[in-house]
Amino acid sequence: MKENIELYIKKCVENDREAQLKIYQLFSPILYGLCLKYMRNEDDAKDVFQEAFVIAFQKMGQYKFEGSFEGWIKRIFINKLLETLKKKKKDVLFLDVFDTDVIEEEELELAPIEQEKLLEYIQELPDQYRMVFNLFVFEKMKHKEISKLLQISEGTSKSNLNRAKSILKKRILVVLNCKTA
């Protein structure tokens, strides 16, 4: 499979449409899911998805076959998602936290919830919380990396993650309480 991907990448550099289709088919489920996690609705997710794929195909020649291709293309998508969110809200306001007593991150220990419902709740988070939550939870980034990427302090990153988790936890508990009532 790895050899096929390398061949497709090389053919994509030569603008081979069949190779582009193969790359698209292989990675679109993962990458579209990524777009849905960051954007508020499907229309915005589809727009960014399409734009990011165009960028990825344009930059395909820059891939050096070092590290995973999936990681490389995901980085392009994340950068495009963050750029789009920043443009939508020129001044995305991050809540700055200056005290060092940031609440330690707690794990969300909740009953299972439908994946679509959880995605909906994540999409409804305020942009600044959603970005930090997604980068931390789904992209496994550390707060130091997030703070550099979003140009915020580590404390702000931690605070935004905790607020996102708190909002999600409340939403999930409301749903669970409604089901048991």
N, C-alpha and C positions, 0 to 999 in steps of 0.2 A: 504493500500500500504506500509506504514512504517513497519508494522508487517512482510510483505512478504520480504522486503529488509533485515530486521534483521535476518530472517530465512535463506535467501540466504547467508548472510555473515557468519553465523554460519556454514552452510554446506560447504562454500568455504574453511573455516579453515580446514575442514576434507577432502579437495581436491575433493569434489563432482563436477563432470564435468557439470552436468545439472545446478547447482547453479551458477557456474562460467559463463556458457553461459547466464543465466538470467541477471547477473550483467553486463556482457558485452553488452547484448542487450539493457538494460536500460540506460547505461551511455555512450556507444560508440559515439552516435551522438554529445553529448556535448563535450566529451573529444577529439574526432577527430577534431572538430571545433577549440578547444583550440590549438591543435597541428598545425593546418593550420595557425593560427594567428601568431605563433611564428617562424615557419620555413619558409625558402625561397621558398620551392617547395613541391609538394605532396609526392615525394619519401622520402624526409627527414622527413616530417610529419608522414608518415606511419611507418617509422623505429622507431621514438621516441614513437609513439602511441603503437606499439607492445611491445617495451622494457618497457615502463611505466606500461602497463597492467601486464606484468610478475612481475614487482616489486610490484605492488599493490596486486596481488594475494599472493605473498610471504609474504607480510607484513600484510595481512588481519587479522591475529591474534592479531595485535597490536591495531586495532581499538577498542576503549573503549565504543562505543555506547554513546558518549557524543558529542554533536554538530551534525551537519549534515554529513552524510556519503559522500554526494556529495562534500562538502567542503574538507573533509579528502582526498578523492581520487584525487580531483583537485590539492591539494597541492603536492601530489606525482608526478603528471604530470608536474606541473610547475617546481618543483625541477629538474626533469629529463630533461625538455626542457632547462632550464638555464644551467645545467651541460653540455648538448650536445653543446649548443652554445659556452660555454666557451672552450670546447675541440676543437671545430672547429676553433676557433680563440683564441689560447692560451692567447694572450694578447689583449683582446677586449679593444680598446682604448676609454675611455670615455672622452669627452671634459670636462676638469675641469674648473669651473667658480669660481673665487675667489671674484669677486665683489658682493656686496649685492643687486645691482640694477638689479636683474633678472626680466625679463619681466613677468608681471602677466599673468597667464594662461587665454587665451581667449577661448570662446566656438567656435567651428567651426559651423558657421551659414551658411550652404550651402543648395542648392537645393538637393532633394533626388538623390541618385546615386545607381546604381545596387550594390547589396551586393557582388557579385562576383568581380566586378571591385574594390570596396573598399578593399576587402581582398587582391586582387592582389597588390594594392598600398601599403598596410601595409606590405606585404611580401617583397616588394622591398626596404623598408626602411633599412638604415644601421643597423646592429645588435644592436648596443648600443641604438639607438633611438627606434627601434622596441620593445626591451625588456621593456624599461621604459614606452613607450606608452601603451603596452598591460597590464602591471601590474597596471598602473594608471587608464586607461579607462575601461578595461574589468574586472580586478580583484578588482577594487575599493580600491587599496592600497594607503596609504598616502606617501608623499615623504620621510618621516622619515623611514617608513618600507622598501621602495624601496632602500633607501641608505644603510640600514643595509644588506639587502638581496644581493645586488650587490656589496657591499663594495665600495661605492662611496659617495661623499658628497651630502647633500640635494640640494645644489646649482647646482651641476652637474645633478642631477635627474630632477630638474625643467628646466634647460637649455635644456637637451636632449628631454624632453617632448615638450617644445616649438618649438624646431627645427623639431621634428617629425610632429607636427601639421602644421607648416609652409610648410614643404615639401608636406604633404597630401593636404593642401589647394591649393597650386599651381597646383598640378597634377589635382585636381578636377576642378579647374577653367579653366584649359586648355581644358579639356574634354567638360565642359559646354559651353565654348566659341566656340568650334568647332561645337557643335550641333546647336547653335543659328546662326552661320554664314551662 
